[in-house]
Amino acid sequence: MAINYKGKDYYTAKDLALSVIGGRWKIAIIWCLLQQSPLRLSELQKKLPDANQRMLIRQLRELENDKIVNRFVYPVVPPKVEYQLSEIGYLLEPVVTSICDWGDQFSEFVSEKAGRS
């Protein structure tokens, strides 16, 4: 049974999940928001210096459209915008933590392999 989401069919919930959190900076953004929340765009840029502003905004909008991130706009001049994980976004904590832990282990593995070669 296919799952239809935003006009696209996914054949498993795993495919759907990967399409929502897949993206160059999405896991990193979620990790940052798990560590400290809410965050402004400029704060996210400081934590992710390799990501350009345009890409961060794009990934944040996708996460917002998928209801993973909530965007709060304050009616002040200059405009103030903050991002925070939604309730469903916070449920990604064990997933993101596991991915980051695996990344640490894989980094060690790669370093050890490089030392042996």
C-alpha beads as a LAMMPS data file, in Angstrom:
LAMMPS data file: protein, C-alpha beads

117 atoms
116 bonds

1 atom types
1 bond types

-500.0 500.0 xlo xhi
-500.0 500.0 ylo yhi
-500.0 500.0 zlo zhi

Masses

1 110.0

Atoms # bond

1 1 1 0.000 0.000 0.000
2 1 1 1.503 3.308 -1.083
3 1 1 1.661 6.345 1.199
4 1 1 0.791 9.536 -0.638
5 1 1 2.478 12.642 0.757
6 1 1 2.563 15.970 -1.029
7 1 1 1.530 14.398 -4.309
8 1 1 4.208 11.708 -4.275
9 1 1 3.795 8.009 -3.524
10 1 1 6.108 6.282 -1.045
11 1 1 6.022 2.507 -0.823
12 1 1 7.263 2.278 2.749
13 1 1 7.256 4.559 5.762
14 1 1 11.055 4.342 5.676
15 1 1 11.122 5.940 2.213
16 1 1 8.843 8.702 3.452
17 1 1 10.993 9.328 6.534
18 1 1 14.196 9.491 4.503
19 1 1 12.647 11.942 2.065
20 1 1 11.655 14.236 4.959
21 1 1 14.974 14.225 6.847
22 1 1 17.228 13.625 3.857
23 1 1 19.145 16.689 2.795
24 1 1 22.669 17.981 3.160
25 1 1 21.964 20.095 6.263
26 1 1 18.711 18.768 7.732
27 1 1 20.233 16.389 10.282
28 1 1 22.732 19.081 11.317
29 1 1 19.932 21.648 11.717
30 1 1 17.876 19.221 13.801
31 1 1 20.955 18.421 15.921
32 1 1 21.551 22.129 16.569
33 1 1 17.920 22.648 17.560
34 1 1 18.101 19.650 19.891
35 1 1 21.128 21.199 21.623
36 1 1 19.695 24.711 21.904
37 1 1 16.290 26.008 21.008
38 1 1 14.969 28.322 19.735
39 1 1 17.643 29.562 17.358
40 1 1 17.754 32.433 14.904
41 1 1 19.122 31.982 11.399
42 1 1 22.316 33.853 12.289
43 1 1 22.884 31.499 15.238
44 1 1 22.421 28.462 13.003
45 1 1 24.903 29.966 10.534
46 1 1 27.499 30.295 13.306
47 1 1 26.998 26.661 14.290
48 1 1 27.097 25.482 10.640
49 1 1 29.698 27.748 9.001
50 1 1 30.072 25.535 5.901
51 1 1 26.390 25.984 5.002
52 1 1 25.526 29.069 3.018
53 1 1 22.539 31.155 4.053
54 1 1 20.474 30.311 0.982
55 1 1 20.838 26.569 1.571
56 1 1 20.038 26.857 5.279
57 1 1 16.890 28.834 4.518
58 1 1 15.853 26.278 1.911
59 1 1 16.386 23.339 4.272
60 1 1 14.599 25.160 7.118
61 1 1 11.611 25.859 4.851
62 1 1 11.441 22.200 3.850
63 1 1 11.567 21.147 7.506
64 1 1 8.893 23.727 8.304
65 1 1 6.669 22.504 5.456
66 1 1 7.037 18.950 6.788
67 1 1 6.092 20.184 10.289
68 1 1 9.466 19.166 11.771
69 1 1 10.394 22.757 12.614
70 1 1 8.235 25.633 13.802
71 1 1 9.083 29.134 12.597
72 1 1 8.191 32.064 14.829
73 1 1 8.122 35.566 13.345
74 1 1 8.051 38.437 15.807
75 1 1 6.458 41.731 14.687
76 1 1 9.460 43.952 15.364
77 1 1 11.790 46.028 13.224
78 1 1 14.141 44.615 12.107
79 1 1 12.230 41.337 11.757
80 1 1 13.063 38.635 14.281
81 1 1 12.598 35.000 13.262
82 1 1 13.309 31.981 15.452
83 1 1 13.227 28.265 14.705
84 1 1 12.321 25.491 17.103
85 1 1 11.580 21.805 16.717
86 1 1 7.925 20.851 16.691
87 1 1 6.513 18.068 18.808
88 1 1 7.042 15.554 15.983
89 1 1 10.493 17.076 15.386
90 1 1 11.562 16.339 18.953
91 1 1 10.723 12.681 18.341
92 1 1 13.729 12.609 15.974
93 1 1 16.105 12.980 18.950
94 1 1 17.046 9.277 19.258
95 1 1 17.400 8.958 15.475
96 1 1 19.644 12.008 15.116
97 1 1 21.682 11.087 18.194
98 1 1 22.239 7.586 16.793
99 1 1 23.322 8.982 13.424
100 1 1 25.757 11.388 15.117
101 1 1 27.140 8.624 17.364
102 1 1 27.605 6.394 14.328
103 1 1 29.367 9.280 12.581
104 1 1 31.832 9.533 15.483
105 1 1 32.518 5.788 15.306
106 1 1 32.883 5.869 11.532
107 1 1 35.287 8.797 11.786
108 1 1 37.459 6.779 14.160
109 1 1 37.267 3.787 11.813
110 1 1 38.345 5.916 8.853
111 1 1 41.201 7.431 10.875
112 1 1 42.420 3.973 11.933
113 1 1 42.230 2.717 8.333
114 1 1 44.223 5.730 7.134
115 1 1 46.863 5.031 9.790
116 1 1 47.282 1.435 8.585
117 1 1 47.596 2.308 4.901

Bonds

1 1 1 2
2 1 2 3
3 1 3 4
4 1 4 5
5 1 5 6
6 1 6 7
7 1 7 8
8 1 8 9
9 1 9 10
10 1 10 11
11 1 11 12
12 1 12 13
13 1 13 14
14 1 14 15
15 1 15 16
16 1 16 17
17 1 17 18
18 1 18 19
19 1 19 20
20 1 20 21
21 1 21 22
22 1 22 23
23 1 23 24
24 1 24 25
25 1 25 26
26 1 26 27
27 1 27 28
28 1 28 29
29 1 29 30
30 1 30 31
31 1 31 32
32 1 32 33
33 1 33 34
34 1 34 35
35 1 35 36
36 1 36 37
37 1 37 38
38 1 38 39
39 1 39 40
40 1 40 41
41 1 41 42
42 1 42 43
43 1 43 44
44 1 44 45
45 1 45 46
46 1 46 47
47 1 47 48
48 1 48 49
49 1 49 50
50 1 50 51
51 1 51 52
52 1 52 53
53 1 53 54
54 1 54 55
55 1 55 56
56 1 56 57
57 1 57 58
58 1 58 59
59 1 59 60
60 1 60 61
61 1 61 62
62 1 62 63
63 1 63 64
64 1 64 65
65 1 65 66
66 1 66 67
67 1 67 68
68 1 68 69
69 1 69 70
70 1 70 71
71 1 71 72
72 1 72 73
73 1 73 74
74 1 74 75
75 1 75 76
76 1 76 77
77 1 77 78
78 1 78 79
79 1 79 80
80 1 80 81
81 1 81 82
82 1 82 83
83 1 83 84
84 1 84 85
85 1 85 86
86 1 86 87
87 1 87 88
88 1 88 89
89 1 89 90
90 1 90 91
91 1 91 92
92 1 92 93
93 1 93 94
94 1 94 95
95 1 95 96
96 1 96 97
97 1 97 98
98 1 98 99
99 1 99 100
100 1 100 101
101 1 101 102
102 1 102 103
103 1 103 104
104 1 104 105
105 1 105 106
106 1 106 107
107 1 107 108
108 1 108 109
109 1 109 110
110 1 110 111
111 1 111 112
112 1 112 113
113 1 113 114
114 1 114 115
115 1 115 116
116 1 116 117
